[in-house]
Amino acid sequence: MLPAVRMHGVAAVPRLGLLLRATPRGTNAGYSRIEIVIFSATADLYDLIYSFKDYTGEAEKVRQVINRERPGAKTILDVACGTGEHARFLSANFSVDGIDIDPAFVKIAQGKNPLGNFSVADMRSFELHKRYDVVQCLFSSIGYLLTSADVVSAFRCFRDHLAPDGVVMVEPWLSPTEYKVGSIHMLTVDRPDLKICRMNVAKHEGDISILNFHYLTVTREGVRRMEETHRLVLISSEEMASHFRAAHLGCTFDPVGLNGRGLFVARPVDAR
């Protein structure tokens, strides 16, 4: 049975596996240095917190996009795979591998998807020595790459792991006009043996959204308090399209996508 989950003014945020901190360049809104920070402390809570997310429906929409854009596709690489929920539902129709920067997530994803290969890797610089019909990066995980250079590096890695006629699918984070500074969010899980509350206020520094998550979890062993800070870049669909072009990928953008965030579908262009 799924736990009871209540959402209070919540907009689902990306997977927790990739968190990045950045140092600002003086007063410029841009960021120059990225430090990867892995928060595995809440990995065991992730599927509980996001049990409201319709992975079944999203996987079906992914299938529809693949059938339209790459008929006959057999293999998928799930970048920033998180706990492997998308992969779990897609594995009925495709052979799915995955990467994530958080070892705790990779362990969970591999357990759910024993036929796939799941490994720890940085989406900006990985080499799996394998090519795929589809490379996907969902649940807005691309937003954790705070600089244009890092996004382009990731897109080049995606491109280099495509089989002939392969496609890239990327679900973006919010644009500056979509992000609501000052909005208050709360998620709760209510089970007889476990209570969870996660709260945050949406903040920003220039074009970087800041989500300071405060957790309270209660079990019979007692109360646990945790905090996490997530930073995701706010960019327009036009700017994201320019990053695809810089990686020699031509893209189209569906503003609705899997759940309202939009979806980019991209293919390599001749120039490398």
PyMOL commands that set and color helices and strands:
alter all, ss='L'
color gray80, all
select helices_A, chain A and resi 43-49+55-69+85-90+103-112+141-144+148-160+237-246
alter helices_A, ss='H'
color red, helices_A
select strands_A, chain A and resi 4-8+19-24+31-37+75-79+95-100+118-120+132-137+162-170+184-191+194-205+208-219+222-233+249-254+263-268
alter strands_A, ss='S'
color yellow, strands_A
deselect
rebuild
show_as cartoon
